[in-house]
Amino acid sequence: MNNDITDQIVSCLLKENLLTQEQVLHAQKVKSKIVSSKRFIDILKDLKYVTENEIKKALTRHKKSFKIGDLLV
């Protein structure tokens, strides 16, 4: 994926069964085919695999904290 922060977020979503490995692979293929610099998490949301609310809840349950600047990369 893009970076360590994205990997951590995706890991939380997988642990929470909010994403499947197949969905992650599909989203990676989609990202590789688009020319924009769209964030991987945004692609997951665009594909309707997860919502912003689900991401927040998963990170809260796994007690992940990130600097706001890390999430904007």
Secondary structure, 3 states (H helix, E strand, C coil): CCCHHHHHHHHHHHHCCCCCHHHHHHHHHHHHHCCCCCCHHHHHHHCCCCCHHHHHHHHHHCCCCCCHHHHCC
